[in-house]
Amino acid sequence: MIVSVLSAAALVAMQPAEAAGENEDAAALDGLAWMEGCWSGPGFEGEMSECWMRTASGELVGAFQYSAHGELQFSEMLMIGTAGGRFGYHVKHFNRDFTGWETQNEQVTFPFEAADGGRTEFGGLVLERDGDDAFRAYLDMRGSDGMARTVEFHFQRDR
C-alpha cells in the first residue's frame, strides 16, 4: 500500500512539468499558425519555395524546394512538432532524384528554444514574422571552410 501511494504521489508530481512542456509546445505551434500556406523567395543564387499545412493533431507539416538554373536542386520534408521525443523543427533532405541525404530513421532537428510574438527560436534556426505576408528565416550554417555563419532568407506569401 505504501508503494502504491508513493507511486501515485510521484506520478502526480511529474504530471505538471510534463503538462507544462506540452502546453509550451502547443503554444509555440499556435503561435506559428501564420505560417500555414505557401511562401517563396530568393536564396543561394536560386529560388526557394515552401508550403505548410496543419495536421489533424496540430503539428505543422511542409515541403520545401530549391531550384537554380531552371532545375530542382534539392527538396525537403518539414515538420514542426515532436519527433524522436523532441519538439522542434525537423527536416529530411532529398536530392533531385528523391534519394535522401539522411538515413531512413534520421532527420535534422532544430530543437525548440523560445517563442515570443512573431519570433520563434529553434537551436540553429529562427523564424521571424515580417508583417502579414512575409517572414525571415535565420539559419546557422557551416561553410566548406568550416566557419559557422548565419544566413538570412526572406520569404513572401504566395497569392
C-alpha positions in Angstrom: 0.0 0.0 0.0 2.8 2.4 0.8 4.4 1.7 -2.6 1.1 2.5 -4.4 0.7 5.8 -2.5 4.3 6.8 -3.2 4.0 5.8 -6.9 0.8 7.8 -7.2 2.4 10.8 -5.5 5.4 10.6 -7.8 3.1 10.4 -10.8 1.1 13.4 -9.7 4.3 15.3 -9.0 5.6 14.6 -12.5 2.5 15.5 -14.5 2.5 19.3 -14.1 6.1 19.5 -15.5 5.2 17.3 -18.4 1.9 19.1 -19.0 3.8 22.5 -18.9 6.1 21.2 -21.6 3.2 20.0 -23.7 1.4 23.3 -23.2 4.6 25.3 -24.2 4.9 23.1 -27.4 1.2 23.7 -28.2 1.5 27.4 -27.6 4.5 27.5 -29.9 2.5 25.7 -32.6 -0.4 28.1 -32.2 2.0 31.0 -32.4 3.1 29.7 -35.8 -0.4 29.5 -37.3 0.6 32.4 -39.6 3.0 30.1 -41.5 0.2 28.0 -42.9 0.2 28.4 -46.7 2.8 28.8 -49.4 5.9 31.1 -49.4 8.7 31.8 -51.8 11.9 33.9 -52.0 15.4 34.1 -53.4 18.3 32.2 -51.8 21.6 30.6 -52.7 21.5 32.3 -56.1 18.3 30.5 -56.9 14.7 30.3 -55.9 13.2 28.7 -52.8 9.5 27.9 -52.0 7.8 26.1 -49.2 4.2 25.2 -48.3 2.9 24.5 -44.7 -0.2 22.6 -43.6 -1.7 22.0 -40.1 -2.2 18.3 -39.3 -5.3 16.9 -37.6 -3.2 16.6 -34.4 -1.9 20.1 -34.5 1.7 19.8 -35.9 2.8 21.8 -39.0 4.0 19.7 -41.9 5.6 21.2 -45.0 7.6 20.7 -48.2 10.5 22.9 -49.4 12.2 23.1 -52.8 15.2 24.9 -54.0 15.7 25.5 -57.7 18.6 27.1 -59.6 19.3 27.5 -63.4 15.7 26.3 -64.1 16.2 22.9 -62.3 15.3 21.5 -59.0 18.4 21.2 -56.9 17.0 19.6 -53.7 13.9 19.3 -51.7 12.9 18.8 -48.0 10.1 17.4 -46.0 9.5 19.5 -42.9 7.7 19.1 -39.6 7.3 21.4 -36.6 6.2 19.1 -33.8 7.5 16.2 -31.8 9.7 13.5 -33.5 12.1 11.2 -31.7 10.8 12.5 -28.4 12.0 16.1 -29.2 9.8 19.1 -30.0 11.3 21.2 -32.7 11.7 21.9 -36.4 12.5 18.6 -38.2 13.9 18.3 -41.7 14.6 15.4 -44.2 16.6 16.4 -47.3 16.3 14.8 -50.7 18.4 15.1 -53.9 16.5 15.9 -57.1 16.2 12.1 -57.8 14.5 11.8 -54.4 17.3 9.9 -52.8 17.7 11.0 -49.2 20.6 12.8 -47.5 19.8 11.3 -44.1 19.3 7.6 -43.4 15.8 6.3 -43.2 15.3 6.9 -39.5 17.4 10.1 -39.2 16.4 13.7 -39.6 18.0 17.1 -38.9 16.4 18.6 -35.8 16.4 22.2 -34.7 15.2 21.9 -31.1 12.6 24.4 -29.9 14.1 27.1 -27.6 11.6 30.0 -27.3 8.7 31.8 -28.8 7.9 35.5 -28.4 5.2 37.1 -30.5 6.1 36.6 -34.2 9.6 35.2 -33.4 10.2 31.5 -32.8 13.7 30.3 -32.0 15.0 26.8 -32.6 18.6 25.8 -32.0 20.3 27.0 -35.2 17.1 28.4 -36.9 15.0 31.4 -36.2 11.6 32.2 -37.9 10.5 35.8 -37.6 7.2 37.1 -39.0 7.6 40.3 -41.0 4.0 41.7 -41.4 1.1 39.6 -42.7 2.7 38.4 -45.9 6.4 38.0 -45.2 8.9 36.3 -42.9 12.6 36.0 -42.4 14.5 32.8 -41.6 17.9 32.9 -40.0 19.8 29.6 -40.5 23.1 28.8 -38.9 25.3 27.0 -41.5 28.8 25.7 -41.6 30.6 26.6 -44.8 33.1 24.4 -46.7 35.8 26.4 -44.9 34.5 25.1 -41.6 33.3 28.5 -40.4 29.8 28.9 -39.0 27.7 31.8 -40.2 24.1 32.8 -40.1 22.3 33.1 -43.4 19.2 35.2 -43.7 16.3 34.3 -46.1 13.3 36.4 -47.0 10.0 34.7 -47.9 6.8 36.3 -49.3 3.4 34.7 -49.1 2.3 33.3 -52.5 -1.0 34.6 -53.8 
